[in-house]
Amino acid sequence: MSVIPGEGRVPILYGGHPMPVAPYRSAYLARPDTVDRHPGVALTDAVDPTPPLKTLARHLARFGYAAVVPPGTKRDLAGAVDAFGGAWGDWSRADRRAVLGIGGGAGSATEVAAERNIPLVLLSPSFAGLVVPSNVPVLVLSTDPETTSSHRGAAGRWVVYRGLGSGFWNDASADYSLPAATDALQRLVGFLDRHLGVAAAA
């Protein structure tokens, strides 16, 4: 693993990390470079760890979170969430966990969060067949005003970045918008701080 002193609150470690369940495929882990147990966030876009998700995981780690990008299946996502405070208990906590679903990963993220009653963030989600749970804290960061309107009354906080493409948060995407990305990442970290308690514990 490597150490980055730079942005955020803390220096971090990051690199490949084996999943705790067979066939023990590789996840991507970014976490604070301290000997402590940190709140855990599992990220998925329903694909194996990609560079944009790795970048986002490192961003979250700099704010005090153990951020894991597992392989893209729901089974692996659930395994990662369940490993927080368990198989990964040396550096994560079972009582402070959240799930972040991006694009096509929104469905499995929503199911895993609802089943475990833990906070959920949806970033540029694919809304097809998506039912936003009412039993957990939810933050939705979307670019689709029409679909978002059709979910009006659903649980959680909904923010729409009108006129932007779904990759607005990804600095490697043609859709990238620095102001919107900055706002979305601030909202994301603020939501996690409120519900996982990093700010209060700092």
N, C-alpha and C positions, 0 to 999 in steps of 0.2 A: 504494500500500500504506500501511498505518497501523502505528504503533508502540505496543506496550503494555509499559510497564515492569513491572509487577505480579508475579503469582504465578510460582512455579517458580524456575529458576536464572538466566534471561536475559530481556532484553526481546526482543520479536519483531516481525517484519513479517508481514503477511498480506493476501491478496486474490486476485483471479483471475489465472491464469497459463496461457498457451497450451500445449496438448499439443505434443510434438515430432514427431508423425506426422500425416499427412493424415487427416481434413479439418481438423486443427488446432483442435479444439474446446477449450473452456475448462475447465481444471482449477482446483482451489482449492489454494493453497499457503500454508502457514504455516511460517516458519523463523526461527532466531535472527537478530537484527539485528547481525550481525558479518560482517566480510570473511573468510570461512573456508569450508571444505568440510565439511559436516555429514553424519552418518549419515542415511540416507533411509528413511522409512516411508511406504508406500502403503496407503491405507485405502479399502475399498469395502463398500457394502451392496447392490451390483448396481443402484443407482439413480444418477442424476446427483447431483452434490454437494448434500447436504441440510444444513439448519442444524445438526442434531445432530452430523453428521460434521465440519462446519466447526469447531464448538466443540471436539470431541475433537482435531482437528488442531492447533488453537491451544494446547490443553493440552500436547500432546506437544512442540510447538515451544518452549514455555517451559522444557522440560527438555533442550534442546539438539539436537532432531531437526528435520530438514527433512521436514515431513509434507505429503503431497500426497493430495488426494481427486480422482481422475480421473473422467471420465464412467463410467457403470456397466457397460460391457462388459468381458469378459475381455481383449479385444484392447487396450483402453485401459489396463487395469490392468497388463498385461505391458509396454506401451509406457512407462508411467510408471516401472516398476521398472528397465527397461533404460536409461532416460534418466539414472538416478542415476549420477553420475560420467562420463556421456557427454555427451549434448546438454545436460544440466543440470549439467555438471561444475564450473561456476563456484561453485556453492553446495552440492554434494552429492558423496558418495563412492560409488564402485562396489564397494568392498570391505566396506562396512558398510550392508547393506540388509535390510529386513524387510517383511512384508506383514501387514496386519490386516484380517480378514474379519468382517463384522458381519451377522447375520441371513442373508438370502438371498445375501449376498456370500461366504459361507463356501466354497462350492464352487469358484468361480473363484480365490479367494485361496489355497485349498489346492493347486490345480493349479499356479498360478504359483510358489508357494513351493517345491513339490516339484521342479518342472522346473529351478529355478535353485539349488536347495540352499541356501535362505536361511531364517532364522527366521520362524515363523508364529504369529500370535495369532488365536484365534477368540473373538469376544464375542457371547454370546446367539446361537450359530449355529443355522441350520436344518440338522438332521442328515440330512434325506432324501437318500439316496444318497451321503452323505459318507464318504470313506475318509481317515482321518487318516494323513498320511505318517509313515514311520518313519525317514526319512533326514535330517530337519531338526529343530531344537529347536522344541517346540510348547508353547504355553500356551492352555488352553481355559477360558473363564470362562462358565459355563452356569447356567441356572435349571431345567434339565430333568433331575432325578435319574434317571428311568427310562431315558431314552435314553443318558445318560452312563454308567449302569451297564452297558448293553448294549455299550458301547465299552470296558469294563474290559479292561485289558491293552494298550490302544492306547498309542502313544508319547506322551511329554510329561507336563506337569503339568496336572491337571484340578481345577478348583475349582467347586463347585456352591453357588449361592445359593438355598437351598430356600425355597419358599413365595412367591417373587417373580416378577413378570412380566418378559418379555423386555426391556422398556424401563427396567429398574431403574437403569441407568447414565446415562440421559438426563434431565436436569433439566426438560425440557419435556414429559415423558411422565407419564401418570397412574400408571405403574408405578414412578416414581422412588423410590429409597430412598437417602437420604444416606449412612448407614453402609456399605451394600453398595457404592454407587458409589465412595466414598472408598477402600474396600479394593481394589476392582477396579482403579482407576486407579493405586494404589500398586503393585499386583502387575504391572500392565502396564508401568509405567515401570521397575520393578526388573528385569523380564525383558529389556527392551530394553537397559538399562544393562549387564546381564551379557553379553549376546550381541553387542552392537554397540560396547561399550567406552567409552561416554560417561563413566561414573563413574571408570573407571580413568584416562581421559585428562584429567579435570577437575583 
